């Protein structure tokens, strides 16, 4: 709140008071426990400090306890406002939010906050100290066999929710040896501050060169609590001409609402091996001259006869470029329902491919798992969507009939 607005609230006239009575000046401090459970070490707990004052206030100062055994940070500025009490009287309200992080397990007490107020008491300036009550603060020990706040690996990440956004420029499937794509991963965690987010993950695999960029961190203050955001950046350059699979990076985190460990991941991607999605590739082809057209037709006819005669024709089927792009986009977004909708459209356009997929046990099993995650009970595991998109985007060979039956007799049945 701006100093001028604060001064106006503090000095605004309130109903005249003959003297300070019990209940005229109150200060409370409340710990908002996640899941109504004792926190673990390094888990954020919000302290809400609220004062309600009926007397006019001339000056004020908050004396905060030492908060031994805790790290802490104030979230935002103090907030002053006018409020109505249940009995209809007017009062001044003071609000402060402090995030505390216990260092280790144990039984602790948060000592009282003290608000020193200079008030006008029957025409005289008077300094009073308003105290909150102490808060018992137990911190639970971690009893699981792995993980926890004291483990070096994995990084301890307690939050209400965690979300990951992964973006590339250009698409990594379109780059070739010597070209560079920039990857930007944004990690957001609700219910914590940016300093608690993990360091930049290690992205390393055979055949690529990575250049790590800067890491930016920020804490966003929202009505429901703080949101921590970290942005990680890499420049990726392939060093070999073949397709390079880039594995997913798992990020475990502790759900402070359900008090359970969960896991999210930076999705797997493929470097190289895709078709470029550039405007020049969608430009209409140039119209060839009649002579070139005639020559190409004769060459194609001759080649066709040669393939028929020697039995080398092995046609293949593949999804259209637009269908492949739709599957990749849904996979990158981690959207199983959107992936299933894109797959339905692709299967309607290519029923022969759909029959081939259903006949392959490995693909059919993954498709069944996808259906369970979309249409089955809540919590069903989602298959690896990027890997499934790559599998469905590959060409499928179609076996032709035996050689003698490929070309019917030109002059009717053979005698």
C-alpha positions in Angstrom: 0.0 0.0 0.0 1.3 3.5 -0.8 2.4 5.6 2.1 -0.3 8.3 1.4 -3.1 5.8 1.3 -1.8 4.1 4.5 -1.7 7.5 6.3 -5.3 8.2 5.2 -6.5 4.9 6.7 -4.6 5.3 9.9 -5.7 8.9 10.5 -9.2 8.5 9.3 -11.7 9.3 12.0 -13.2 6.5 13.9 -15.9 6.7 16.5 -14.6 8.5 19.6 -13.3 6.2 22.3 -13.4 7.1 26.0 -10.6 4.7 26.8 -9.0 1.5 25.4 -11.1 -1.5 26.4 -10.3 -5.2 26.1 -10.9 -6.3 22.6 -10.4 -2.9 21.0 -6.9 -3.9 19.8 -6.4 -7.5 18.7 -3.6 -9.3 16.9 -3.7 -12.9 15.7 -1.1 -15.1 14.0 -2.3 -18.3 12.3 -0.2 -21.1 10.6 -1.9 -22.5 7.5 -0.8 -26.1 7.5 -0.8 -28.0 4.2 -3.3 -30.9 4.4 -3.9 -30.1 8.1 -0.7 -32.0 8.8 2.6 -31.2 10.4 5.0 -30.0 7.7 8.3 -31.6 6.8 11.6 -29.8 6.8 11.9 -27.2 4.0 8.2 -27.3 3.3 6.6 -23.9 3.1 4.0 -22.9 5.7 2.1 -19.5 5.5 1.8 -17.4 8.6 -1.2 -15.0 8.4 -0.9 -12.1 10.8 -4.0 -10.0 11.2 -4.7 -7.0 13.5 -8.1 -5.4 14.0 -8.1 -2.0 15.8 -11.0 0.1 16.9 -8.9 3.0 18.1 -7.4 5.6 15.8 -3.7 4.8 15.1 -1.1 7.5 14.7 2.1 5.4 14.3 2.8 1.7 14.1 5.7 -0.8 14.0 5.7 -4.6 13.8 8.2 -6.5 15.9 8.7 -10.0 14.4 10.0 -12.9 16.5 13.4 -14.2 15.7 12.0 -17.3 14.0 14.9 -19.5 15.1 15.1 -22.8 13.3 13.2 -21.3 10.3 14.0 -19.5 7.1 11.4 -17.0 6.2 10.3 -14.4 3.7 7.5 -11.8 3.7 5.1 -12.2 0.8 4.2 -8.7 -0.5 3.7 -5.5 1.5 1.5 -5.1 4.6 -2.1 -4.4 3.7 -4.3 -1.9 5.6 -8.0 -1.6 5.0 -11.2 -0.5 6.7 -13.5 -3.3 8.0 -16.9 -3.8 9.7 -17.1 -5.8 12.8 -20.0 -8.2 13.5 -21.6 -5.6 15.8 -21.5 -3.1 13.0 -18.7 -0.9 14.4 -15.9 0.3 12.1 -12.3 -0.7 12.6 -8.9 -0.7 10.9 -7.6 -4.1 9.6 -3.9 -4.9 9.2 -2.7 -8.0 7.3 0.8 -9.5 6.7 1.7 -12.9 5.2 5.0 -14.5 6.0 6.3 -17.8 4.5 8.3 -19.9 6.8 10.5 -23.0 6.1 11.6 -25.2 9.0 15.2 -26.3 8.9 14.7 -29.7 10.4 12.3 -32.0 12.2 11.4 -31.3 15.9 8.9 -29.5 18.2 9.1 -25.8 17.9 7.1 -22.7 19.0 6.7 -19.5 17.0 6.9 -16.7 19.5 4.3 -13.8 19.5 4.4 -11.1 16.9 4.2 -7.6 18.6 2.5 -4.6 17.0 3.6 -1.3 18.6 0.8 1.2 18.1 0.7 4.9 18.9 -2.9 5.7 19.5 -5.0 8.7 20.5 -6.4 7.8 23.9 -8.8 10.5 25.0 -6.8 13.2 23.4 -3.4 11.9 24.5 -0.8 10.0 22.5 -0.2 6.6 24.0 2.0 3.7 22.9 0.6 0.2 23.4 1.9 -3.2 22.5 -0.5 -5.7 21.0 0.7 -9.3 21.0 -0.4 -12.4 19.2 -0.4 -15.8 21.0 2.5 -18.2 20.5 2.0 -21.0 17.9 3.0 -24.6 18.6 4.8 -25.7 15.5 5.7 -29.5 15.2 7.8 -30.5 12.2 7.5 -34.2 11.2 10.5 -36.4 10.4 10.6 -38.1 6.9 10.1 -41.8 7.4 10.0 -43.1 3.8 13.0 -45.2 2.7 13.9 -42.9 -0.2 13.8 -39.2 -1.0 12.8 -36.6 1.6 14.2 -33.2 2.6 17.6 -34.4 3.7 18.4 -36.6 0.6 20.9 -35.3 -1.9 19.0 -36.9 -4.8 16.3 -36.4 -5.9 15.7 -32.7 -5.3 13.2 -32.1 -2.5 10.3 -30.2 -4.2 7.2 -29.8 -1.9 4.4 -28.0 -3.7 0.6 -28.0 -4.1 0.9 -28.6 -7.9 3.7 -28.8 -10.5 3.4 -28.1 -14.2 6.0 -28.2 -17.0 5.9 -26.4 -20.4 8.4 -27.6 -23.1 9.0 -25.6 -26.3 11.5 -25.8 -29.1 12.4 -23.4 -31.9 12.6 -24.8 -34.5 11.0 -28.3 -34.1 13.9 -30.7 -33.2 12.8 -33.2 -35.7 13.5 -30.8 -38.6 17.1 -29.9 -37.7 20.2 -31.5 -39.4 23.8 -31.9 -38.5 25.4 -28.6 -37.6 22.0 -26.8 -37.1 20.8 -25.6 -33.7 17.5 -25.7 -31.9 16.7 -23.8 -28.7 14.8 -25.6 -26.0 13.0 -23.7 -23.2 11.5 -25.5 -20.3 9.3 -23.7 -17.8 8.7 -25.3 -14.4 5.9 -23.8 -12.2 5.2 -24.9 -8.7 2.2 -23.7 -6.7 2.6 -23.1 -3.0 6.3 -22.3 -2.8 8.9 -19.6 -3.7 11.3 -19.6 -6.5 14.4 -20.3 -4.4 13.0 -23.8 -3.6 12.9 -24.9 -7.3 15.6 -27.4 -8.5 18.7 -26.4 -10.4 18.8 -26.8 -14.2 18.4 -30.5 -15.1 21.1 -32.3 -17.0 20.2 -32.9 -20.6 22.8 -35.1 -22.2 22.7 -37.9 -24.7 25.0 -39.5 -27.4 25.2 -37.6 -30.6 24.3 -34.0 -29.5 26.1 -31.0 -28.2 24.2 -28.8 -25.7 25.0 -25.3 -24.6 23.2 -24.4 -21.3 21.7 -20.9 -21.2 20.7 -18.8 -18.2 18.2 -19.8 -15.5 15.6 -17.3 -14.5 13.5 -17.5 -11.4 10.5 -15.5 -10.1 7.8 -15.8 -7.4 4.3 -14.7 -8.4 1.9 -13.6 -5.7 -1.6 -14.8 -6.2 -4.8 -14.7 -4.0 -4.4 -18.4 -3.4 -0.7 -18.2 -2.5 2.7 -17.9 -4.1 3.6 -19.6 -7.4 7.3 -20.3 -8.1 8.5 -20.2 -11.7 11.9 -21.2 -13.2 12.9 -21.1 -16.8 15.7 -23.3 -18.1 17.3 -22.9 -21.6 19.5 -25.0 -23.8 20.8 -24.7 -27.4 21.0 -28.2 -28.9 23.1 -29.2 -32.0 23.1 -32.7 -33.5 26.6 -34.1 -34.3 25.5 -37.2 -36.2 23.2 -37.6 -39.2 21.0 -40.3 -37.8 17.9 -39.9 -35.6 18.8 -39.1 -32.0 16.2 -40.0 -29.2 16.3 -37.6 -26.3 15.0 -39.3 -23.1 12.4 -37.8 -20.8 13.7 -36.2 -17.6 11.7 -37.2 -14.5 11.1 -34.6 -11.8 9.7 -36.1 -8.5 7.8 -33.8 -6.2 5.9 -34.0 -2.9 2.2 -33.1 -3.1 1.6 -31.1 0.1 -2.2 -31.4 -0.2 -2.4 -35.2 -0.4 0.9 -35.8 1.4 2.2 -38.2 -1.2 5.1 -38.3 -3.7 4.3 -37.7 -7.3 6.3 -37.3 -10.5 6.2 -35.1 -13.6 8.6 -35.1 -16.5 10.2 -33.0 -19.2 8.9 -35.0 -22.2 11.1 -37.1 -24.5 11.8 -35.8 -28.0 13.4 -36.9 -31.2 16.1 -34.9 -32.9 16.3 -35.2 -36.7 14.4 -37.6 -38.9 11.3 -35.5 -39.4 9.9 -33.6 -42.3 10.4 -29.8 -42.1 7.2 -27.8 -41.6 8.2 -24.6 -43.4 6.1 -22.4 -45.6 8.3 -23.1 -48.6 7.4 -26.8 -48.3 3.7 -26.0 -48.6 4.2 -23.7 -51.6 2.5 -25.0 -54.8 4.9 -26.9 -57.1 6.1 -25.3 -60.3 4.3 -26.3 -63.5 6.6 -28.4 -65.7 6.9 -28.0 -69.4 5.0 -30.5 -71.7 8.2 -32.1 -72.8 9.4 -32.7 -69.2 5.9 -34.1 -68.4 6.0 -36.5 -71.3 9.5 -37.7 -70.5 8.6 -38.2 -66.8 5.5 -40.2 -67.8 7.5 -42.5 -70.1 10.2 -43.0 -67.4 7.5 -43.8 -64.8 5.8 -46.3 -67.1 9.1 -48.0 -67.8 10.0 -48.2 -64.2 6.6 -49.6 -63.3 7.0 -52.4 -65.8 10.4 -53.1 -64.5 9.2 -53.4 -61.0 6.3 -55.6 -61.9 8.5 -57.8 -64.0 11.2 -58.3 -61.4 8.8 -58.4 -58.4 10.4 -55.5 -56.5 7.3 -53.4 -55.9 6.8 -52.9 -52.1 4.4 -50.0 -51.6 4.2 -48.3 -48.2 1.6 -46.3 -46.3 2.2 -43.3 -44.1 0.0 -40.8 -42.3 -0.4 -37.4 -43.9 1.9 -34.6 -42.7 -1.0 -32.7 -41.1 -2.0 -35.9 -39.1 1.6 -36.4 -38.0 1.8 -32.8 -36.9 -1.4 -33.1 -34.9 -0.2 -36.2 -33.0 3.2 -34.5 -32.2 1.5 -31.4 -31.0 -0.8 -33.3 -28.6 2.1 -35.4 -27.4 4.2 -32.3 -26.7 1.3 -30.8 -24.7 0.9 -34.0 -22.7 -2.8 -34.2 -23.7 -4.0 -37.8 -23.9 -7.6 -36.8 -24.8 -6.3 -34.5 -27.6 -4.0 -37.2 -28.8 -6.8 -39.7 -28.9 -9.0 -37.3 -30.9 -6.2 -36.6 -33.4 -5.6 -40.4 -33.7 -9.4 -41.0 -34.4 -9.2 -38.5 -37.3 -6.0 -40.1 -38.6 -7.5 -43.6 -38.5 -10.6 -42.4 -40.4 -8.4 -41.0 -43.1 -6.1 -44.1 -43.2 -8.2 -47.2 -42.4 -5.5 -49.5 -43.9 -2.9 -48.1 -41.5 -5.4 -48.6 -38.6 -5.7 -52.3 -39.5 -1.9 -52.7 -39.6 -1.6 -51.0 -36.1 -4.3 -53.3 -34.6 -2.5 -56.3 -36.0 0.8 -55.4 -34.3 0.8 -56.6 -30.7 3.3 -53.9 -29.5 1.3 -51.0 -31.0 -2.1 -52.5 -30.1 -1.0 -52.7 -26.4 0.0 -49.1 -26.3 -3.2 -48.0 -28.0 -5.2 -50.0 -25.4 -3.3 -48.2 -22.6 -4.1 -44.9 -24.2 -7.8 -45.8 -24.3 -7.7 -46.8 -20.6 -6.1 -43.5 -19.6 -8.7 -41.5 -21.6 -11.9 -43.5 -21.1 -11.1 -45.6 -18.1 -11.0 -44.9 -14.3 -9.3 -41.8 -13.1 -5.6 -42.2 -12.4 -4.9 -44.7 -15.1 -1.3 -44.3 -16.3 -0.8 -42.4 -19.6 1.6 -44.1 -22.1 4.6 -42.4 -23.6 2.8 -40.1 -26.0 5.9 -38.8 -27.9 7.1 -42.3 -28.5 3.7 -43.4 -29.7 3.5 -40.4 -32.0 6.8 -41.4 -33.5 5.8 -45.0 -33.9 2.5 -44.1 -35.7 4.3 -41.6 -38.0 6.7 -44.2 -39.5 5.9 -45.6 -43.0 4.4 -49.1 -43.0 5.4 -51.5 -45.7 2.5 -53.3 -47.5 3.2 -56.7 -49.0 2.0 -57.1 -52.6 0.5 -60.3 -54.1 2.7 -63.0 -55.7 4.4 -62.1 -58.9 2.4 -64.1 -61.5 -0.9 -62.5 -60.3 0.3 -58.9 -60.4 -0.6 -58.4 -64.2 -3.6 -60.0 -65.7 -3.2 -61.5 -69.2 -3.6 -58.8 -71.9 -5.5 -61.1 -74.3 -7.7 -62.9 -71.9 -7.1 -66.2 -70.0 -4.0 -68.1 -71.0 -4.7 -71.3 -72.8 
